[in-house]
Amino acid sequence: SIIIEEAEAGAPQIPGYEPLIVIGATIIVYIGIVAVKKKKL
């Protein structure tokens, strides 16, 4: 329980953590779209 509490308390203290996940997901989706477009051409 102590580890979970520390993880929950530590997560909000990282300002760039969530934006990095969003950017990473966006890049993955973008690469997927580009790959699909190349297969269709």
N, CA, C and O atoms as a GROMACS GRO file, in nm:
protein
  164
    1SER      N    1   0.084  -0.121   0.000
    1SER     CA    2   0.000   0.000   0.000
    1SER      C    3   0.087   0.125   0.000
    1SER      O    4   0.050   0.227  -0.057
    2ILE      N    5   0.203   0.115   0.064
    2ILE     CA    6   0.294   0.231   0.071
    2ILE      C    7   0.347   0.264  -0.069
    2ILE      O    8   0.357   0.380  -0.106
    3ILE      N    9   0.380   0.160  -0.145
    3ILE     CA   10   0.434   0.181  -0.280
    3ILE      C   11   0.329   0.247  -0.369
    3ILE      O   12   0.360   0.338  -0.446
    4ILE      N   13   0.204   0.201  -0.358
    4ILE     CA   14   0.096   0.258  -0.440
    4ILE      C   15   0.075   0.405  -0.405
    4ILE      O   16   0.057   0.488  -0.494
    5GLU      N   17   0.078   0.436  -0.274
    5GLU     CA   18   0.057   0.575  -0.230
    5GLU      C   19   0.170   0.664  -0.282
    5GLU      O   20   0.146   0.778  -0.323
    6GLU      N   21   0.292   0.613  -0.280
    6GLU     CA   22   0.405   0.691  -0.329
    6GLU      C   23   0.394   0.714  -0.480
    6GLU      O   24   0.427   0.822  -0.529
    7ALA      N   25   0.348   0.613  -0.552
    7ALA     CA   26   0.332   0.625  -0.697
    7ALA      C   27   0.226   0.728  -0.730
    7ALA      O   28   0.244   0.809  -0.822
    8GLU      N   29   0.115   0.726  -0.657
    8GLU     CA   30   0.007   0.821  -0.682
    8GLU      C   31   0.050   0.962  -0.647
    8GLU      O   32   0.012   1.058  -0.714
    9ALA      N   33   0.131   0.977  -0.541
    9ALA     CA   34   0.178   1.108  -0.499
    9ALA      C   35   0.285   1.162  -0.594
    9ALA      O   36   0.296   1.282  -0.614
   10GLY      N   37   0.364   1.070  -0.652
   10GLY     CA   38   0.475   1.112  -0.738
   10GLY      C   39   0.434   1.144  -0.880
   10GLY      O   40   0.501   1.222  -0.947
   11ALA      N   41   0.324   1.085  -0.927
   11ALA     CA   42   0.283   1.102  -1.066
   11ALA      C   43   0.254   1.248  -1.102
   11ALA      O   44   0.305   1.296  -1.204
   12PRO      N   45   0.175   1.321  -1.023
   12PRO     CA   46   0.142   1.460  -1.058
   12PRO      C   47   0.263   1.553  -1.052
   12PRO      O   48   0.259   1.663  -1.108
   13GLN      N   49   0.370   1.511  -0.986
   13GLN     CA   50   0.488   1.595  -0.970
   13GLN      C   51   0.574   1.599  -1.097
   13GLN      O   52   0.667   1.678  -1.107
   14ILE      N   53   0.541   1.514  -1.195
   14ILE     CA   54   0.616   1.513  -1.322
   14ILE      C   55   0.534   1.590  -1.425
   14ILE      O   56   0.438   1.535  -1.480
   15PRO      N   57   0.570   1.715  -1.454
   15PRO     CA   58   0.488   1.799  -1.542
   15PRO      C   59   0.487   1.753  -1.687
   15PRO      O   60   0.387   1.772  -1.756
   16GLY      N   61   0.595   1.693  -1.734
   16GLY     CA   62   0.605   1.656  -1.875
   16GLY      C   63   0.565   1.513  -1.904
   16GLY      O   64   0.580   1.466  -2.017
   17TYR      N   65   0.515   1.441  -1.803
   17TYR     CA   66   0.488   1.298  -1.820
   17TYR      C   67   0.367   1.272  -1.908
   17TYR      O   68   0.378   1.197  -2.006
   18GLU      N   69   0.253   1.332  -1.876
   18GLU     CA   70   0.132   1.308  -1.955
   18GLU      C   71   0.145   1.361  -2.099
   18GLU      O   72   0.106   1.291  -2.192
   19PRO      N   73   0.198   1.482  -2.119
   19PRO     CA   74   0.218   1.531  -2.258
   19PRO      C   75   0.304   1.436  -2.341
   19PRO      O   76   0.278   1.419  -2.461
   20LEU      N   77   0.405   1.376  -2.280
   20LEU     CA   78   0.491   1.282  -2.355
   20LEU      C   79   0.410   1.162  -2.401
   20LEU      O   80   0.430   1.113  -2.513
   21ILE      N   81   0.319   1.113  -2.316
   21ILE     CA   82   0.235   0.999  -2.354
   21ILE      C   83   0.145   1.038  -2.471
   21ILE      O   84   0.129   0.962  -2.566
   22VAL      N   85   0.088   1.159  -2.463
   22VAL     CA   86  -0.002   1.207  -2.570
   22VAL      C   87   0.075   1.221  -2.700
   22VAL      O   88   0.028   1.178  -2.805
   23ILE      N   89   0.194   1.281  -2.693
   23ILE     CA   90   0.277   1.300  -2.814
   23ILE      C   91   0.317   1.164  -2.871
   23ILE      O   92   0.311   1.143  -2.992
   24GLY      N   93   0.358   1.073  -2.784
   24GLY     CA   94   0.397   0.939  -2.827
   24GLY      C   95   0.284   0.866  -2.897
   24GLY      O   96   0.303   0.804  -3.001
   25ALA      N   97   0.164   0.874  -2.838
   25ALA     CA   98   0.047   0.809  -2.898
   25ALA      C   99   0.015   0.871  -3.033
   25ALA      O  100  -0.019   0.801  -3.128
   26THR      N  101   0.025   1.005  -3.040
   26THR     CA  102  -0.003   1.075  -3.166
   26THR      C  103   0.094   1.032  -3.276
   26THR      O  104   0.053   1.010  -3.390
   27ILE      N  105   0.222   1.020  -3.240
   27ILE     CA  106   0.324   0.977  -3.337
   27ILE      C  107   0.294   0.836  -3.387
   27ILE      O  108   0.304   0.808  -3.506
   28ILE      N  109   0.257   0.747  -3.295
   28ILE     CA  110   0.226   0.608  -3.333
   28ILE      C  111   0.108   0.604  -3.429
   28ILE      O  112   0.112   0.532  -3.530
   29VAL      N  113   0.003   0.681  -3.398
   29VAL     CA  114  -0.115   0.686  -3.485
   29VAL      C  115  -0.077   0.744  -3.621
   29VAL      O  116  -0.120   0.694  -3.724
   30TYR      N  117   0.005   0.851  -3.620
   30TYR     CA  118   0.045   0.916  -3.745
   30TYR      C  119   0.124   0.818  -3.833
   30TYR      O  120   0.099   0.809  -3.953
   31ILE      N  121   0.218   0.746  -3.772
   31ILE     CA  122   0.296   0.647  -3.848
   31ILE      C  123   0.204   0.540  -3.906
   31ILE      O  124   0.223   0.495  -4.019
   32GLY      N  125   0.105   0.499  -3.827
   32GLY     CA  126   0.009   0.399  -3.874
   32GLY      C  127  -0.069   0.448  -3.994
   32GLY      O  128  -0.089   0.373  -4.090
   33ILE      N  129  -0.113   0.574  -3.990
   33ILE     CA  130  -0.189   0.632  -4.102
   33ILE      C  131  -0.101   0.640  -4.226
   33ILE      O  132  -0.145   0.606  -4.336
   34VAL      N  133   0.023   0.684  -4.209
   34VAL     CA  134   0.116   0.696  -4.322
   34VAL      C  135   0.141   0.558  -4.383
   34VAL      O  136   0.145   0.544  -4.505
   35ALA      N  137   0.158   0.456  -4.298
   35ALA     CA  138   0.182   0.320  -4.346
   35ALA      C  139   0.064   0.270  -4.428
   35ALA      O  140   0.082   0.207  -4.532
   36VAL      N  141  -0.058   0.298  -4.381
   36VAL     CA  142  -0.178   0.255  -4.453
   36VAL      C  143  -0.188   0.326  -4.587
   36VAL      O  144  -0.221   0.264  -4.688
   37LYS      N  145  -0.157   0.456  -4.589
   37LYS     CA  146  -0.164   0.533  -4.714
   37LYS      C  147  -0.063   0.480  -4.815
   37LYS      O  148  -0.092   0.472  -4.934
   38LYS      N  149   0.057   0.444  -4.768
   38LYS     CA  150   0.160   0.392  -4.859
   38LYS      C  151   0.117   0.258  -4.918
   38LYS      O  152   0.147   0.230  -5.034
   39LYS      N  153   0.049   0.175  -4.840
   39LYS     CA  154   0.003   0.045  -4.890
   39LYS      C  155  -0.104   0.062  -4.997
   39LYS      O  156  -0.112  -0.016  -5.091
   40LYS      N  157  -0.188   0.166  -4.982
   40LYS     CA  158  -0.297   0.189  -5.078
   40LYS      C  159  -0.243   0.244  -5.210
   40LYS      O  160  -0.301   0.219  -5.315
   41LEU      N  161  -0.131   0.317  -5.205
   41LEU     CA  162  -0.079   0.380  -5.328
   41LEU      C  163  -0.014   0.279  -5.421
   41LEU      O  164   0.034   0.316  -5.528
   0.00000   0.00000   0.00000
